[in-house]
Amino acid sequence: MKFRVLFILHLPPPIHGAAMMGKYIQESESINSSFDCFCINLATAGSLSDIGHISLKKLLKYFFLLKHISHVVREIRPELVYITPNAGGKAFFKDFIVVQMLKSMGCKVIAHYHNKGVSAYQSKWVYNFLYKRFFSNLKVVLLAENLYKDIAKYVKREDVYICPNGIPNSCKEELKARRNNEVPHLLFLSNLLISKGVIVLLDALKILKEKGYTFVCQFVGGETAEIGAVQFSEEVDKRKLNDRVAYVGRKVGEEKNTFFQQADIFILPTMNECFPLVILEAMEYKLPVISTNEGGIPDMVKDGENGLICEKQNPVSLADCMAELLDDEELRVKMGNAGYEKFCREFTLDQFENRMRDILNQNLFSS
């Protein structure tokens, strides 16, 4: 008889890293064959622009979510409940209630973080008070060792598991790292958020243009409440980059893959991140990656090996990294190949599923 595991996780829409990993878990043959699995969608936002906003519709949805979780727990009596909570902000409060309700019903709970921010809020007495109760008798899964410091005040290291994300391996052996573009193609692929480094990248591109570099840079991703298409266009105009920069909107599936196939360099100068799946996608497509020393990114991008690490919120540092790769095609090819090899060794979906299955098993048999 298989153990019953209730997964309370984020599922798309909207599409973001945590939701995609939730979808992978929900559809995993390895995990579903190992446990008797039940899934509940924790998300209350219907779109990216809806995230972080409170509305009557979301409050009602949350009320029915609590009722549904309570009903399912009583019905199936799970041996383990897996949840993907938010680390801070308004969303933490709703997840706090869910976890406390689960504990009150006698559930063993494991929390898998796809975000961070506990350390940023822990100095506020309300959060500190709630965190102490939230993390009591709780096992935690993190995406990288570097993220432990975010929760170190509340969780012992022996209660933490490390499980890097993974994505499906399409084994694109025929894809070459050398793109042979006459004009180098730069690619930014993420939602249009200031924290993803959109404005910093535009400033860095302005520096490159003023230095005489030739390039095209395509921005692929969904509009957000922070930056929409019109505002993005205004920012491009302000920097006189219309002849170099294009925003093409959100792309998925083969449309998105085409941009990876055409690019020479992938850039994500993010300021707030845990373990961005898009970097793994870029590595799979043999692209050198330029990113920041943020969250779990140093586990993905080894500076000087499969990419370059720039300083956060520093357009000059970012421009210097881009210039280094624009100046040296052979270095781009070398780093692209190294990234692909690292992806195959460490970050495929099969590897993620095996790690997650082992962690769940360990929790089921732990005291």
JOBEL-V507462 format. One line per field, one symbol per residue. ss: DSSP state (H for helix, E for strand, C for the rest). phi: phi as a letter, one per 30 degrees, with the letter a starting at -180 (. if undefined). burial: I if it has 9 or more other ideal C-beta (glycine too) atoms within 8 Angstrom, else O. Layout:
ss = ???
phi = ???
burial = ???
This chain:
ss = CCCEEEEEECCCCCCCHHHHHHHHHHHCHHHHHHCEEEEEECCCCCCHHHCCCCCHHHHHHHHHHHHHHHHHHHHHCCCEEEECCCCCCHHHHHHHHHHHHHHHCCCCEEEECCCCCHHHHCCCHHHHHHHHHHCCCCEEEECCHHHHHHCCCCCCHHHEEECCCCECCCCCCCCCCCCCCCCCEEEEECCCCHHHCHHHHHHHHHHHHHCCCCCEEEEECCCCCCCCHHHHHHHHHHCCCCCCEEEEECCCHHHHHHHHHHCCEEEECCCCCCCCHHHHHHHHCCCEEEEECCCCHHHHCCECCCEEEECCCCHHHHHHHHHHHHCCHHHHHHHHHHHHHHHHHHCEHHHHHHHHHHHHHHHHCCC
phi = .ddcbcccbdbddddaeddddddddecdddddddbdcbbbdddcdcaddddjccbdddddddeddedddedddddchddaccbcdcdaiddddddeddddddddciddbbccccbbkeddcdddeddeddeeddddhbcbccdaddddedcedcbdedccccbddbbecdhddddcddciddceccbcbaddbeddjededddddddddddjdcabbccclddbddbcddddddddeechcedbcbccidbbidddeedddddcbcbbddcbacadddddddddchcdccbcdbhceedccdeicclbccddhbdddddddddddddbdddeddddddddddeddbbddedddddddddddeddcdd
burial = OOIIIIIIIIIIOIIIIIIIIIIIIIOIOIIOOIIOIIIIOIOOIOOIOIOOIOOOOIIOIIOOIIOIIIOIIOOOOIOIIIIIIIIIIOIIOIIIIIIIIIIOIOIOIIIIIIOIIIIOIIOOOOIIOIIIIIIOOIIIIIIIOIIIOIIIOIIOOOOIIIIIIIIOIOOOOOOOIOIOOOOIIIIIIIIIIIOIIIOIIIIIIIIIIOOOIOIIIIIIIIIIOOIIOOOIIOIIOOIOIOOIIOIOIOIOOOOIIIIIOIIIIIIIIIIOIIIIIIIIIIIIIIIIIIIIOIIIIIIIIOOOOIIIIIOIOIIOIIIIIIIIIIOOOOIIIIIIIIIIOIIOOOIIIIIIIIIIIOIIIIIIOOO
